[in-house]
């Protein structure tokens, strides 16, 4: 498959899966991962309206070994069974590990891999270009570029223009510390590559040609997420904005509150799923366990936003 022909399969709800563990040892809980994938597919998440991201930031990739990351990818891809595409997170500081993850993801049948610029040692633009081009040369699998400016490297228009020359680059998961710059990226590049909104500017980015939205609430409220995407696709932007304010706003208010206590992001996804009857767990350290401290806040948010099946005790 040519890398940029996967655009229709990435388009829609770009859904970052949390990684579940077994308390208290925090081994990976693969049956829970499979159950979650079945829940999403049963709700209607399919190729054409969404894609699943396994082992991304919310999936706590930075706390997982390579073997754990591959076992998660294998379980998610097997459970998806071709009904919905799976993107495998391969972010790492070691190019050899990235190549290993890419090769194995390709063997498993992953739709694409999500790759980010190197982190810890802040790279230059030339470093990033050679890094991504080297991975593409080693493994021919579509890449989703994750623009993680908060880790120290900030992508530029000129660099993204250069990166488009890498044939494996299939999509860009875009965010920027500047709203104006974010708009510029979507406006300039959406006609040439699949732009995935990671900025919570879903209305604007769709109007400008963006083809996917990074949507955490789809984990626990997939029926709502599908209706929201339909509002975007039918250009009912006023109604879509009301839904953004009603569901996405309270979710990210809670992210902010929890972020004052600890880092991470998968904790909220997992608490929401726990409260509608799914397996859950804490996140691995250094993220602290937030469940007792914030469970009732999360329960109220779910009830107020109309999530079905919320446990009341």
Secondary structure, 3 states (H helix, E strand, C coil): CCHHHHHHHHCEEEEECCCCEECCCCEECHHHHHHHHHHHHHHCCCCCCEEEEECCCCCCHHHCCHHHHHHHHHHHHHHHCCCCEEEEECCCCCHHHHHHHHHHHHHHCCCEEEEECCCCCCCCHHHHHHHHHHHHHHCCCCEEEECCHHHCCCCCHHHHHHHCCCCCEEEEEECCCCHHHHHHHHHHHCCCCEEEECCCCHHHHHHCCCCEEECHHHHCCHHHHHHHHHHHHCCCHHHHHHHHHHHHHHHHHHHHHHHCCCCCCHHHHHHHHHCCCCCCCCCCCCCCCCHHHHHHHHHHHHHHCCCCCCCCC
